[in-house]
Amino acid sequence: MIITRRTLLGALAACLANPPFSARAEDAWPSRLVRLISPYGPGGSNDISLRLLAEELGRSLRQQFIVENKPGAGTRIANVLVAHAPGDGYTILYVAAPYATAEALFGKLTYERKDLQPVAMAVIAPLFLIISADASFKTLPEMIAYGKSKPDGLTFASPGAGSQPHLAGELLFRDAGVKGLNIPFRGDAASYTELLAGRVDATLTALPTALPYIQSGKFIVLGVASPERSALYPQAPTLREQGFPNVAAAGWYGFMAPSTTPRTIVNKLQAEVLRALAEPAIKDKLTAQGLEVRPGTATEFGQFIDNETRKWTKLIRDAGLKGE
């Protein structure tokens, strides 16, 4: 078969006019509906913040971004769904803090960390140390002294074993040298009922749900577990300020994608998330949900997750904690 110069030129022109499908698909992303997977049920801060960002992403990228709630198993149901999804940019995880503790708490998982890659960090949810106004102690030192005076120490309400409030409480118990018993409840409402009734001594919680009780004088805020004071409630001193430099914890959310997702798609989504988080209207809406905007690139988010994993894995193993 004789290949002429005209044939070669024609073939080259066809290739230039019709690049490989994968390259065109990446460049055109998103060309159809994008699923954003929330590891929690509707109505919580994870779900609400994701819906705000989904709406903004849809507007800027001119494509539909929908939120799918896949709660359960300490966020592992959502994690494994996205870890095993095609790496085409159309299934994205809105990952939460338990991602960094899952392996330490539950052992071998049905997915591996290498199956997911960071895209962008989004927000944190500061945790406030709350007690009942009827408690016999009114400050953190008084609470610790009270716990040491009791044979069984302090009782502490949390959303569940291995949750950020639980782990932060364990850190506080350890560093304060006081016994502590974590009592898990399903949701803040049940925790608050027990706190008001005096059946638990304290809890660590997000601000919005507790704020009505604080404003009515039923709850007292003893501090915040963030490294710095929170703009959400700046009058609350950090636990670090009160002599506990290691007690720092917060809920956090960000975006991850299957590890096979092309870098061009990851970079584009990262840029759009960071742009959305810089919008004043988005910031205001997230603040109203008790969240602080904490934008981070894929690299920064990956380093953050690694640091969180090392920190909590050591605590979990030292304390002998197990997931439920």
C-alpha positions as CSV (number, residue, x, y, z in Angstrom):
1,M,0.0,0.0,0.0
2,I,1.4,3.4,-1.1
3,I,0.9,6.2,1.4
4,T,1.0,9.5,-0.4
5,R,1.8,12.9,1.0
6,R,-1.8,14.0,0.5
7,T,-3.0,10.9,2.6
8,L,-0.7,11.8,5.5
9,L,-1.8,15.5,5.5
10,G,-5.4,14.4,5.5
11,A,-4.9,12.1,8.4
12,L,-3.1,14.8,10.4
13,A,-5.9,17.2,9.7
14,A,-8.5,14.7,10.9
15,C,-6.5,14.1,14.1
16,L,-6.3,17.9,14.8
17,A,-10.0,18.4,14.1
18,N,-11.0,15.4,16.3
19,P,-8.7,14.9,19.3
20,P,-9.0,11.7,21.3
21,F,-12.2,11.3,23.2
22,S,-10.7,11.4,26.7
23,A,-8.9,14.7,26.0
24,R,-12.1,16.3,24.6
25,A,-14.1,14.9,27.6
26,E,-11.7,16.5,30.1
27,D,-11.7,19.8,28.3
28,A,-15.5,19.9,28.1
29,W,-16.0,19.0,31.8
30,P,-18.7,19.3,33.1
31,S,-20.8,18.4,30.1
32,R,-23.6,16.7,32.1
33,L,-25.0,16.5,35.7
34,V,-22.4,16.2,38.5
35,R,-23.2,14.2,41.7
36,L,-21.9,15.7,44.9
37,I,-22.0,13.0,47.6
38,S,-22.7,14.1,51.2
39,P,-21.8,11.5,53.9
40,Y,-24.6,12.8,56.2
41,G,-28.4,13.1,56.0
42,P,-30.3,16.2,55.0
43,G,-30.4,19.3,57.2
44,G,-27.0,19.2,58.9
45,S,-24.1,21.6,58.3
46,N,-22.4,19.3,55.9
47,D,-25.6,19.0,53.8
48,I,-26.5,22.6,53.9
49,S,-23.0,23.9,53.1
50,L,-22.7,21.5,50.2
51,R,-26.1,22.7,48.8
52,L,-24.9,26.3,48.9
53,L,-21.7,25.4,47.1
54,A,-23.5,23.1,44.6
55,E,-25.8,26.0,43.6
56,E,-22.8,28.3,43.1
57,L,-20.8,25.7,41.2
58,G,-23.8,25.1,38.9
59,R,-24.2,28.8,38.2
60,S,-20.6,29.4,37.4
61,L,-20.0,26.2,35.4
62,R,-23.4,26.2,33.7
63,Q,-24.2,22.7,34.6
64,Q,-26.3,20.9,37.2
65,F,-24.6,19.9,40.4
66,I,-26.9,17.8,42.6
67,V,-26.4,16.7,46.2
68,E,-26.9,13.1,47.1
69,N,-27.1,12.1,50.8
70,K,-25.4,8.8,51.6
71,P,-25.3,8.7,55.4
72,G,-24.2,5.9,57.6
73,A,-21.3,3.9,59.0
74,G,-19.4,6.9,60.2
75,T,-19.3,8.4,56.6
76,R,-17.8,5.2,55.2
77,I,-20.8,4.5,52.9
78,A,-20.2,7.8,51.0
79,N,-16.5,7.3,51.1
80,V,-16.6,3.9,49.5
81,L,-19.2,4.9,46.9
82,V,-16.9,7.7,45.5
83,A,-13.7,5.7,46.0
84,H,-15.1,3.0,43.6
85,A,-16.8,5.5,41.2
86,P,-15.4,6.2,37.7
87,G,-12.7,8.9,37.6
88,D,-14.6,11.1,35.2
89,G,-15.4,14.1,37.4
90,Y,-19.1,13.3,37.7
91,T,-19.1,11.8,41.2
92,I,-17.4,13.9,43.9
93,L,-17.2,13.4,47.6
94,Y,-17.8,16.2,50.2
95,V,-15.6,14.5,52.7
96,A,-15.9,15.0,56.5
97,A,-13.6,14.7,59.5
98,P,-14.3,11.0,60.2
99,Y,-12.4,10.2,57.0
100,A,-9.2,10.7,58.9
101,T,-10.1,8.4,61.8
102,A,-12.0,5.6,60.0
103,E,-9.1,3.2,59.6
104,A,-7.8,3.7,63.2
105,L,-11.3,3.1,64.6
106,F,-12.6,0.4,62.3
107,G,-9.5,-1.4,61.0
108,K,-9.4,-2.6,57.4
109,L,-11.9,-0.7,55.2
110,T,-13.6,-1.6,51.9
111,Y,-11.6,1.2,50.2
112,E,-8.1,2.5,50.5
113,R,-7.0,6.1,50.9
114,K,-5.1,5.9,47.6
115,D,-8.5,5.4,45.9
116,L,-9.4,9.1,46.6
117,Q,-7.5,12.3,45.9
118,P,-8.0,15.7,47.5
119,V,-9.5,18.5,45.4
120,A,-10.0,21.4,47.8
121,M,-10.7,22.1,51.5
122,A,-13.8,24.1,52.1
123,V,-14.9,24.9,55.7
124,I,-14.4,24.0,59.4
125,A,-17.0,23.7,62.1
126,P,-15.6,25.0,65.4
127,L,-16.5,23.0,68.5
128,F,-17.6,24.8,71.7
129,L,-17.3,23.4,75.2
130,I,-20.8,23.8,76.7
131,I,-22.2,23.2,80.2
132,S,-25.6,23.7,81.8
133,A,-26.0,27.0,83.6
134,D,-27.3,25.0,86.5
135,A,-24.0,23.0,86.9
136,S,-22.1,23.5,90.2
137,F,-19.0,24.6,88.2
138,K,-18.9,27.7,86.0
139,T,-15.3,27.6,84.5
140,L,-13.1,25.0,82.9
141,P,-10.7,24.7,85.9
142,E,-13.8,24.3,88.2
143,M,-15.1,21.6,85.9
144,I,-11.9,19.7,85.9
145,A,-11.7,20.0,89.7
146,Y,-15.2,18.7,89.9
147,G,-14.4,15.7,87.7
148,K,-11.4,14.8,89.9
149,S,-13.5,14.9,93.0
150,K,-15.8,12.2,91.5
151,P,-14.8,8.5,91.5
152,D,-16.1,8.1,87.9
153,G,-14.9,11.5,86.7
154,L,-16.9,13.6,84.1
155,T,-19.7,12.5,81.8
156,F,-19.5,13.8,78.3
157,A,-22.2,13.8,75.6
158,S,-21.1,13.3,72.0
159,P,-22.6,12.4,68.6
160,G,-20.9,9.0,68.7
161,A,-17.7,7.1,69.3
162,G,-14.9,8.5,67.2
163,S,-16.7,11.7,66.4
164,Q,-14.7,14.9,66.6
165,P,-16.5,16.0,69.8
166,H,-15.7,12.6,71.3
167,L,-12.0,12.7,70.3
168,A,-11.6,16.3,71.5
169,G,-13.2,15.3,74.8
170,E,-10.7,12.4,75.1
171,L,-7.9,14.8,74.5
172,L,-9.1,17.1,77.3
173,F,-9.5,14.2,79.7
174,R,-6.0,13.0,79.0
175,D,-4.3,16.3,79.3
176,A,-6.3,17.4,82.4
177,G,-5.6,14.1,84.1
178,V,-9.3,13.5,84.8
179,K,-11.4,10.4,84.2
180,G,-14.1,10.8,81.5
181,L,-17.0,8.8,80.2
182,N,-18.2,9.4,76.7
183,I,-22.0,9.0,76.3
184,P,-23.1,8.9,72.6
185,F,-26.4,10.4,71.5
186,R,-28.1,10.6,68.1
187,G,-28.0,14.3,67.4
188,D,-27.6,17.5,69.4
189,A,-31.1,17.7,70.6
190,A,-30.8,14.5,72.8
191,S,-27.4,15.7,74.1
192,Y,-28.9,19.1,75.1
193,T,-31.9,17.4,76.9
194,E,-29.5,15.3,79.0
195,L,-27.3,18.3,79.7
196,L,-30.2,20.5,80.8
197,A,-31.4,17.6,83.0
198,G,-28.0,17.4,84.7
199,R,-27.5,13.8,83.6
200,V,-24.3,14.7,81.7
201,D,-21.7,17.2,82.7
202,A,-20.6,18.8,79.4
203,T,-20.5,18.5,75.6
204,L,-18.6,19.9,72.6
205,T,-20.9,21.1,69.9
206,A,-21.3,23.4,66.9
207,L,-22.6,26.8,67.7
208,P,-25.8,27.4,65.8
209,T,-27.9,24.7,67.4
210,A,-26.6,25.7,70.9
211,L,-26.9,29.4,70.4
212,P,-30.6,29.8,71.5
213,Y,-29.8,28.0,74.7
214,I,-26.8,30.2,75.3
215,Q,-28.7,33.4,74.6
216,S,-31.5,32.3,76.9
217,G,-29.0,31.7,79.7
218,K,-29.5,28.0,79.9
219,F,-26.0,27.1,78.6
220,I,-22.6,28.5,79.4
221,V,-19.7,28.4,76.9
222,L,-16.4,27.4,78.6
223,G,-14.3,27.6,75.5
224,V,-13.7,26.6,71.9
225,A,-11.5,23.8,70.8
226,S,-10.1,25.7,67.8
227,P,-6.4,26.7,67.7
228,E,-7.6,30.4,67.6
229,R,-10.7,32.1,68.9
230,S,-13.6,31.7,66.6
231,A,-15.1,34.7,64.8
232,L,-18.5,33.0,65.4
233,Y,-18.2,33.6,69.1
234,P,-15.0,35.5,69.9
235,Q,-15.7,35.9,73.6
236,A,-15.1,32.2,74.1
237,P,-11.4,31.6,75.0
238,T,-9.6,28.7,73.3
239,L,-8.8,25.6,75.4
240,R,-5.2,26.3,74.5
241,E,-5.5,29.7,76.2
242,Q,-6.7,27.9,79.3
243,G,-3.7,25.6,79.7
244,F,-4.4,22.8,77.2
245,P,-2.2,23.4,74.1
246,N,-2.9,20.0,72.6
247,V,-6.7,20.2,72.7
248,A,-7.5,21.4,69.3
249,A,-10.3,19.9,67.2
250,A,-13.0,20.9,64.7
251,G,-15.3,19.3,62.2
252,W,-14.2,20.0,58.6
253,Y,-15.4,19.4,55.1
254,G,-13.8,19.5,51.7
255,F,-13.9,17.9,48.2
256,M,-12.3,14.7,47.1
257,A,-12.5,12.7,43.8
258,P,-11.6,9.2,42.7
259,S,-7.8,9.0,42.3
260,T,-8.2,8.2,38.6
261,T,-9.8,11.6,37.9
262,P,-7.7,13.6,35.4
263,R,-5.6,16.5,36.8
264,T,-7.3,18.9,34.4
265,I,-10.7,18.2,36.0
266,V,-9.3,18.4,39.6
267,N,-7.6,21.7,38.9
268,K,-10.8,23.2,37.3
269,L,-13.0,22.1,40.2
270,Q,-10.4,23.2,42.8
271,A,-10.4,26.7,41.2
272,E,-14.1,26.9,41.1
273,V,-14.5,25.8,44.8
274,L,-11.9,28.4,45.9
275,R,-13.6,31.1,43.9
276,A,-17.0,30.2,45.4
277,L,-15.6,30.3,48.9
278,A,-14.3,33.8,48.3
279,E,-17.7,35.2,47.5
280,P,-19.0,37.4,50.3
281,A,-22.5,36.1,50.0
282,I,-21.4,32.5,50.3
283,K,-19.2,33.3,53.3
284,D,-22.1,35.0,55.0
285,K,-24.4,32.1,54.4
286,L,-21.8,29.6,55.7
287,T,-21.2,31.7,58.8
288,A,-24.9,31.6,59.6
289,Q,-24.5,27.8,59.6
290,G,-21.7,28.0,62.2
291,L,-19.0,27.3,59.7
292,E,-15.8,29.2,59.0
293,V,-14.5,29.3,55.5
294,R,-11.1,27.6,55.3
295,P,-10.1,27.3,51.6
296,G,-7.2,25.1,50.7
297,T,-5.7,23.8,47.5
298,A,-5.6,20.1,46.8
299,T,-2.0,19.9,48.0
300,E,-2.8,21.8,51.2
301,F,-5.9,19.7,51.8
302,G,-3.9,16.5,51.4
303,Q,-1.3,17.7,53.9
304,F,-4.1,18.7,56.3
305,I,-5.7,15.2,56.1
306,D,-2.4,13.5,56.6
307,N,-1.8,15.6,59.8
308,E,-5.2,14.9,61.1
309,T,-4.8,11.2,60.5
310,R,-1.5,11.0,62.3
311,K,-2.8,13.0,65.3
312,W,-6.1,11.1,65.8
313,T,-4.6,7.7,65.1
314,K,-2.2,8.1,67.9
315,L,-4.9,9.2,70.3
316,I,-7.3,6.4,69.3
317,R,-4.7,3.7,69.7
318,D,-3.3,5.1,73.0
319,A,-6.9,5.3,74.4
320,G,-7.9,1.9,73.0
321,L,-10.9,3.4,71.3
322,K,-13.0,1.4,68.8
323,G,-15.7,2.5,66.4
324,E,-19.3,1.4,66.7
